[in-house]
Amino acid sequence: MGRSANVAETSQGIDASKKIKGREWHLITDTLGLVLAVLVTAANVHDTTGGKLLLDDLAASHPGGTKVWADGGYQYSIP
């Protein structure tokens, strides 16, 4: 999560659990670490919401993908 003085206040949020104001980066890489998809959201957007949006982007841009490993915070994003 990050904070920036030059990012509009409306695009930031407060992560209630961490009590930090800023934005979150959701990221998917391949097994080599190459970036396949990125989503930046306000900190108050829940991981499951960001995960669903990011997986939709991944499916559209890389339809051949068959398996995703994810952090526990995304457990309800994957059907």
Rosetta silent file (secondary structure, phi, psi, omega in degrees, C-alpha in Angstrom):
SEQUENCE: MGRSANVAETSQGIDASKKIKGREWHLITDTLGLVLAVLVTAANVHDTTGGKLLLDDLAASHPGGTKVWADGGYQYSIP
SCORE:     score description
SCORE:     0.000 S_00000001
   1 L     0.000  145.899 -178.726    0.000    0.000    0.000 S_00000001
   2 E  -139.554  159.633  176.499    1.267    3.446   -0.717 S_00000001
   3 L  -120.875  148.598  179.173    0.610    7.078   -0.079 S_00000001
   4 L  -149.592  135.267  179.830    1.321    9.936   -2.417 S_00000001
   5 L   -73.772  -20.222 -177.130    0.938   13.672   -2.105 S_00000001
   6 L  -102.818   19.293  175.724    0.285   14.023   -5.834 S_00000001
   7 L  -107.090  135.713 -177.854   -2.620   11.544   -6.013 S_00000001
   8 L   -55.854  137.944 -179.847   -6.155   12.915   -5.842 S_00000001
   9 H   -56.759  -33.825 -177.655   -7.755   12.594   -2.420 S_00000001
  10 H   -70.459  -19.192  179.380  -10.817   10.984   -4.032 S_00000001
  11 H   -95.721    5.716  177.135   -8.757    8.047   -5.347 S_00000001
  12 L  -107.610  163.463  177.610   -7.387    7.219   -1.908 S_00000001
  13 E  -150.360  177.810  179.653   -9.094    5.422    0.934 S_00000001
  14 E  -113.145  122.536  174.487   -8.451    4.231    4.465 S_00000001
  15 E   -78.852  107.669 -173.683   -7.660    0.585    5.113 S_00000001
  16 L   -61.829  -36.346 -177.729   -9.576    0.110    8.375 S_00000001
  17 L   -72.109  -33.897 -179.551   -7.584   -2.912    9.504 S_00000001
  18 L   -98.261  -11.769 -177.941   -4.199   -1.236    8.975 S_00000001
  19 L    54.493   45.674 -179.644   -5.400    2.322    9.681 S_00000001
  20 E  -124.831  135.421  177.305   -3.436    3.587    6.683 S_00000001
  21 E   -95.323  135.094  178.907   -4.628    6.064    4.096 S_00000001
  22 E   159.042 -146.382 -177.662   -3.591    5.436    0.520 S_00000001
  23 E  -132.088  158.629  178.363   -3.975    3.015   -2.351 S_00000001
  24 E  -118.047  147.254  176.057   -3.481   -0.719   -2.872 S_00000001
  25 E  -110.279  127.138  173.966   -1.856   -2.549   -5.743 S_00000001
  26 E  -108.107  131.464 -169.055   -3.257   -5.898   -6.832 S_00000001
  27 E  -139.571  136.685  172.909   -0.795   -7.746   -9.041 S_00000001
  28 E  -122.090  130.218  176.768   -0.676  -11.001  -11.010 S_00000001
  29 E  -122.321  164.008  171.922    2.617  -12.360  -12.345 S_00000001
  30 L   -85.948 -175.817 -175.768    3.585  -15.497  -14.202 S_00000001
  31 L   -68.749  -14.432  175.930    5.938  -18.081  -12.705 S_00000001
  32 L   -91.062   -6.524 -178.811    8.932  -16.055  -13.907 S_00000001
  33 L    92.172    6.790  177.613    7.693  -12.936  -12.132 S_00000001
  34 L   -77.455  135.626 -175.117    6.638  -11.118  -15.306 S_00000001
  35 E   -71.939  127.516  176.775    3.610   -8.878  -14.733 S_00000001
  36 E  -104.655  -34.127 -179.407    0.412  -10.104  -16.388 S_00000001
  37 E  -156.882  144.766  179.357   -2.145   -7.781  -14.780 S_00000001
  38 E  -137.882  141.076  174.696   -2.186   -4.846  -12.351 S_00000001
  39 E  -138.682  129.169  176.731   -5.021   -3.042  -10.608 S_00000001
  40 E  -110.583  126.380 -179.776   -4.635   -0.011   -8.334 S_00000001
  41 E  -128.981  166.265  171.166   -7.528    0.741   -5.990 S_00000001
  42 E   -63.643  151.710 -175.818   -8.247    2.976   -3.039 S_00000001
  43 L   -62.243  -23.586 -178.202   -7.113    1.346    0.220 S_00000001
  44 L   -84.784    0.218  174.750  -10.706    0.887    1.389 S_00000001
  45 L   -79.388  124.645 -176.254  -11.547   -1.453   -1.529 S_00000001
  46 L   -66.675  148.971 -179.526  -11.646   -4.989   -0.108 S_00000001
  47 H   -56.467  -37.252 -179.538   -9.183   -7.555   -1.483 S_00000001
  48 H   -64.549  -37.367  177.310  -12.002   -9.780   -2.721 S_00000001
  49 H   -66.375  -48.434  177.849  -13.396   -6.951   -4.856 S_00000001
  50 H   -61.636  -38.770  179.666   -9.975   -6.099   -6.265 S_00000001
  51 H   -64.029  -42.828  178.857   -9.264   -9.786   -6.836 S_00000001
  52 H   -62.645  -45.419  179.678  -12.451  -10.335   -8.833 S_00000001
  53 H   -63.127  -42.019 -179.083  -11.764   -7.321  -11.042 S_00000001
  54 H   -67.173  -40.768  177.505   -8.152   -8.362  -11.572 S_00000001
  55 H   -65.230  -35.683  175.108   -9.086  -11.954  -12.443 S_00000001
  56 H   -61.831  -44.394  177.868  -11.609  -10.654  -14.992 S_00000001
  57 H   -61.818  -42.698 -179.681   -8.845   -8.563  -16.581 S_00000001
  58 H   -63.660  -44.595 -179.914   -6.502  -11.552  -16.581 S_00000001
  59 H   -62.334  -36.242  179.939   -9.082  -13.844  -18.199 S_00000001
  60 H   -72.406  -38.778 -175.742   -9.730  -11.284  -20.951 S_00000001
  61 H   -90.394  -22.501 -179.419   -6.065  -10.638  -21.732 S_00000001
  62 L  -136.434   71.910 -173.341   -4.687  -14.167  -21.155 S_00000001
  63 L   -65.665  -13.653 -179.185   -7.524  -16.645  -21.870 S_00000001
  64 L   -84.048   -4.175 -179.329   -5.146  -19.646  -21.798 S_00000001
  65 L   -64.573  138.906 -176.648   -4.434  -19.321  -18.067 S_00000001
  66 L  -123.169  -17.844 -175.193   -5.510  -22.374  -16.084 S_00000001
  67 L  -144.905  140.123  178.144   -4.240  -21.957  -12.507 S_00000001
  68 L  -132.960  129.848  171.288   -3.833  -19.066  -10.064 S_00000001
  69 L  -100.353  134.711 -174.997   -2.114  -19.099   -6.665 S_00000001
  70 L  -137.387  154.869  173.352   -3.342  -16.325   -4.398 S_00000001
  71 L   -64.479  154.169 -178.771   -2.799  -14.840   -0.957 S_00000001
  72 H   -58.406  -24.574  178.735   -5.423  -15.800    1.639 S_00000001
  73 H   -66.054  -16.358 -179.081   -6.968  -12.325    1.446 S_00000001
  74 H  -102.078   12.998 -170.986   -8.278  -13.217   -1.997 S_00000001
  75 L   -58.520  -27.377  179.942   -9.898  -16.505   -0.960 S_00000001
  76 L   -97.693    6.219  179.238  -13.427  -15.439   -1.909 S_00000001
  77 L   -83.909  -27.030 -173.194  -12.391  -13.912   -5.257 S_00000001
  78 L   -99.811  118.652 -178.065  -11.892  -17.204   -7.043 S_00000001
  79 L   -69.418    0.000    0.000  -15.102  -19.136   -7.865 S_00000001
